[in-house]
Amino acid sequence: MSAGSVAPKPPAPEGIEVVNFGCRLNLVEGEAMRRAAVAAGRRDLAIVNTCGVTGEAVRQARQTIRRLKREAPARGIVVTGCAAEMEPGGFSAMPEVDGLVGNGVKTARETWLGGQEAWLGGTKTWLGGTADLDSGRSPLEEGFEDHTRAFLAVQNGCDHRCTFCAIPFGRGVSRSAPLAEVTAAAVRLVDRGFHEIVLTGVDLTSYGADLPERPVLGTLVRAILESAPGLARLRLSSIDCIEADAELLAAFAGEERLMPYLHLSLQSGDDMILKRMKRRHTRADAVALCEELRRLRPDMTFGADLIAGFPTETEDMAAQTLALIEDCGLTFLHVFPFSPRPGTPAAKMPPVPSNLVRERARRLREAGDAALRRHLRGRIGRTLLVLAERGGIGRAPDFTPVSIGRAKPGSFTKVAVAGHDGRKLFGKCLDDI
């Protein structure tokens, strides 16, 4: 999961500003919080939705809180998200913070209906705690990106305990939204004019294991496509390669509306490091999945999360991860220099010197940039159907960014690809559809 900060949207007319850090799920929940706070009558409020993946993400959140208070001293600041769930005392001690809201209740309107004096009048209150994370099912949340694509958070929490990850402590156990609620939401979003829906969650491929019918992710994908025949595009966010079920593979093979792109949570290409991470897949598992999906869907494209400098990693082990970019045919990389999180087993393992961590991260990024350029070159001469976003950019089915000029956001346009700038494609827009 990504740990970088996401630029906040301009404050809404209602005076509610949400600053999100980290994963796509936080973006979805951030929009849900803004709607809940507005519905509860809140005004002049900044909500900082933190990420607890790395120490750097926590540092950035603290820095942002201080900046927000400097910019608007009279505005209330409420902190929520995984870092706040895991380190409530640290955030509560900040003089800039007026209140804390637990991850388990942060999107509920009832949370924001609480007496304002409880968290804006000098007394800091923890509204909802970790007990809320492990009870009941995951609420279905909706979020939107530039009004071109919609996000459905269909799963929350995680039952696994990777040695580097503290997210289960901030999100609780895995919980799924009922299949019927998800399909109904998809139909509703299509009726509202959205052409693309992205399914997201903390551990998306664990979807359904806690539901009575135990549907798998592939079942959900097929149900959405059947229930919403007007949906042009369905995407998945990051998945765990070892949990890709047979029905999901069949959907990629037979459903053109399921977009040919997957972001894989790989982390390393060395089997010993994967074992020390307590990952459940091997290097061979990752390579085999990518090969099988490309056999089923030749236009399949992959992104991946990779960690550089995990404790005990040797040069040979790092080389295995570097080679994974080629062996899996990865295109879009998220490279993370290892950052220890207090309380995790990996934080107690023998560390790699920081200069080597940075060097290995640099090599991975350079290899990723080269892989992206090869991918872009391979698209030159093709005509791609692109869904336009704001800022003159759109996305091809395989998630490749394409410059589309003045095409209306939310519209489809065909682009005859003529070249690339190392990051995105460009060409001639043939028509708007």
N, C-alpha and C positions, 0 to 999 in steps of 0.2 A: 504494500500500500504506500501511496505517495505521502511524503511528509512535508512537502513544501507548503508555503503559505499561498492562499488564493486571494488575489486582489479583491477588496470589498466592492460591492456595487455602490453607486452614489446613494446617499441616504434617501429612503422612500419619503413620499409626501407626509406619511404618518409620523416621520421622525424616528423610525426604527432602523438602525444600521446593524447589519450582521456581518461579522468578519469571520470567514471560515478558514481553517487550516486542515491540511491533510487530504483524506481520501474523498472519493466521489460521494460516498454515503454522507459525509459531513455536509457537503454542498446541498444534498437533497434535504437533510434535516434542518439545515440553516434556513432554507426557504419555508419549510413547515413551521419553524419557530417564529419567523417573522409574521406569517399569517396568523398564528395563534396569539402572539403578543398584540397584534393590531386588533384582532377580534375581541381580546380581553380589555381593550381600551388603553393599552400602554402608549406612552408618548415620550419623546426625548430620551431614547434609550439606545445604548450600544450593547450588543450581545457578541461576546467573543467565544467562538466555537472551537475549542482547542484540539490538538492532536497529541497523542502520547507515544508515537512510534519511536522517536529519537529525542535525545537531549537537546538537539538543535531546534527541533520543533517547539519544545517547551520554552526555550530561550526566546524564540521569535514571538511566541504568544505573550510573554511577559513584556517584551519590548513594545509590542503593539498596544497593550493595555496602557502603558505609560504614555505613549503617543496620543492615544484617544483622549486621555484625561487632560493632557496639555492643550489639545485642540479645542475641547469643549468642557471646561472644568465643572459646569453645572449639570452636565448630562450624567445619568446613571450608567454604570457599567456592570453587567452581569456576565459571569464566566461559566461556561459549561464545556462539555466534550470530554474526551478520554483523559487528557492530562489533568483536568479538574477533578475527574472521578478518582484518579489514582493519587493525586497530590492535593487534596482539598485544603490542607493546612497551609501549604506554601502560597496558594493563591488567596486564601482568606486573609493572610498576613499582609498582603499588599494594600497600602492605604488607598490606592486608586480603585480597588474593587469594592462594589457595594453589595454584591450577593453572588451566590453560587447556586446552580441548578443541576440536578443529577441527570446523567444520560438517560436513565430509564423513564423520566417524566418530562424531558425538555420540550417535546413537541405537543404536549397536551395543553389545550386551552385552559383547563382548570389550574394548571401550574401558574400561569401568568395572571389568573384572577385573584391570587393571594393578595393580602393586604400590602399595599405599596410600602408602608412603613417597615415591613419585615425585612426588606432588603435594600431600601433606598433611604432609610431614616437613621442609619448609623449602626443598626444591628444586623450583622451578616448572618443569614440563615441558609443552611444547606437544605434545599428543597428536593427531597427524594434522594435516596442513597443506593448503594450497591444491591440491596435486597430487591429493588425494583427491576434490576437487570435480569434476574434469574426466575422471574415469575411470569406466567402467562405466555402469550404468543407475541411475535413481532408485529407491531402496527405497520400497516402499509403506508408508506410515505411517497409523496409525489414532489418532484422538483423540475425546474425548467431551465434551459440554457439558451439565452438570446431568443426565446420563443420559436426556436427551430426544432429542438428535440426535447423530449420529456424523459425524465428518469423515474423509475419505479424501484424503490428500496423494498425488496421482497423478502429479505433475510437480514438478521442482525445477530451479533455475538459469534463466539467460536468455541468449539469443544476441544480444540487441539492446543498443545502447549509447546510451540517452537521455543527453543532455548533463548532466542534473541528478542522475543516479542512479549510486550506487556499488554497488548490490546485485549486479551480475554479478561484482564482485571478491570478494564475500562468499559467493556461491552457485555460481559456476562456470557452465559451459555448460548448455543445456537438456537435461534427461534425463527420460525417461518410464518409468513402471511398466508392465509388460506388461499388455495388455488382459485376458487370462485371469486374472491375479492380482487385478486390480481387481474383476472380476465375481465371483470366488470370495469375495473379502472382503465384497462387498456382500451376497451370500447369507448369509454367516456372521453379519453384523451384523443382518440381518432375523431370522434364527433366534434371535438373542439378545434380540429384542424392540424393536429400534430402528425407529421409524416414519419417520424422516427421515434422509437421508444428504446431506452437503454435499461436493462435489468441490472440492478446493483445490489451489493450486500457485503458484509465483512468476509464471509466464507461462502460465496454464492453456490458452489457446487454441493454444499451440504443442505441445500434447500429441500424441504419436505420431510427430512428424517424424523422430525418431532411432530408431524401431523398424523392424524389417525390413518389416513389413506396411504401415507408414506410415498407421495409422488416424488419422482426425481426431477432434476432440472430439465431434462429433455422432455418430460411430460408437460411441464409448465410451458416450455417454448412452443410445443405443438398446440397446446390448448389456446394460447394467446393468438397464434396465427390463424387457427380455425375460428375463434370467436370474433376476431377483428379482421375480416377479409379486406377492409379498406386500408389497413396498415401497410405502408410501403416498405418500411425498414424496421427490423428488430435487431438490436445489438446486445451483447453481453459485456459486462465489465470484467475485471480481473478474476480468473478462476485458478483453482489448484489442479494441475495436470493429472494427478493420480485419481481424481474423482470424476473425470469426464465420463459420463455413463453412455451406454450403447445407444440409447434413444436420442441423446444429444448428438452423437456422431452421425446417426442416421438423418437427423434434422439438417445438419450442415450439408449432407450429401444431397438431400432432396428438396430443401426449401430455399428457393432463391431469395425470398424476403428476409431470411436470416443472414445477416451480413458476414462476409468471409474474413472476419478479423477476430483474433483472440489475444488478450493480454494475459500472459502466464506468470504465475508466482513461482519462479524457478529458484532464485536466490544464489545458487552456486552450480557449477558444473563438475564438482569433485565429490565422489561418493563418500569419502571420509568426512568432509566438511558437512555434507548433507546429513550424515548420521549425527554429527555433533550439534547440528542445528535442530535435530529431532524432526526433520522433514520426513514425509512418508513416501517420497518417490526417490528413484535413483536417476543417475544421468541417462541410463538407457531408456527409462520410462519416458523422460522428456523428449528424447530424440524420436522414440517410436511414435509418440502421440503426434508430433509435428509431421512425421512422414506419412502416417495414416490419414491425417486430415488433408494433407496435400494430395494424397491419392484419391480421396473422396471428393475433394473440392480443389482443383488445381490452382485457383486464384487465391487460395488461403494465405493470409498474411499474419505475422505474429509480432507481438511486443512482449517484453518481459521485465520483471524486477530482478536486479542482480546486486548482491552485496559484495563490496570489495574489502579485503582485509579482515575477514572474520577471524576471531582468535584461533591460533594454532595454524593458520593458513601459511603454507610454504609457497615458494615460487612455482614449484611444479603443480601444486593445487590451484594456484591463481591462473596458471596457463591452461588448466582444464576448463575453467570458467570462461576464459578468453576464447578458447576454441569452440565453446558451446554456441557462440554467436553464429559461427559458420555451420556447425553441425545441425543446429535446429533451424537455421535460416531465419534468424531474428532480424527485425527491421527497426522497431521503435523501442528503445531501451530507457528504462529508469535505473540509473546507477546510484547506489547509496554507499558512501564510505561507512564502514561499520561504526556505529555509535552505541556504546553500552547503555542499557537502561537499568537503573538500580532495581534490585529484587529479582532480576532474571538470571538463570544459570550462566548464560554467556558472559555476563558481567564479571564473573569470578574466574573465567578461563584465562590462560596466558595470552596477553594481548600481542598484536602485531604492532611494531613501532609506527607511530603516526605518519612519518614520512613515507614509509612503504605503503600504508593504507592509501594515502593521497596519490602515490605513483600508480598503484594498481587501479584505482578509480579512473585516473586519467587515461590509462591504456584501454580500459573498457569503453570509456566514452569515445575515444578516438576510433576504436574498432566499430562502435555503434554508428558513428557518423559516416564511416566508410560504407557500412552495410546499407544505411539509408540512401546514400548517393547511388549505390548500385541499384537499389529498388526503384528509385526515381528515374534513373536512366532507362530501366526496363519498361517504363510506362510511356516513354516518348513515342509518338506516332499512333497511340491509341485514342479512341474517343470514349470518354468516361461520363457517366451520369452522376452529377454532383449535386448534393443538397447544400444550398447556399446558406451561409451564416452571416453574421454582421462582420464588418471590417474588411469586406472584399475577399473573404476566404470561404471555401466550402470543403466538404469531405466526399471523396469517392467511396464506393462500397467497401473497399478494403481499408478505410480510415485514412488514406493518404490525403494530406491537405493540398488543396488546389486553389490558386488565385482565380477569382471569377469576376473581378471588376465590380460592376454596379448591379449585379443580379439581386433581385429582391430576396431578403432573408426569408427562409422557409420555402422557397421555390426550388424546383429542380431545373437544372440547365445542363445541356450537353457541352462538353469541352473537348476540342481537338488538341491534345497535348503536344506542345512544340518544344518544351525544354523544362529545366528546373534550376533553382538557385541553391541547391544543397539541402534545403529544408522543405520546399513545397514545389509543386508542379505549376506551370503556367501554359497558356495556349489561347485558342480562339473559342469564345462562347458561340455555339452554333444557334441555339434557340433557348427560350424559356418554355418549360413544359407546364 
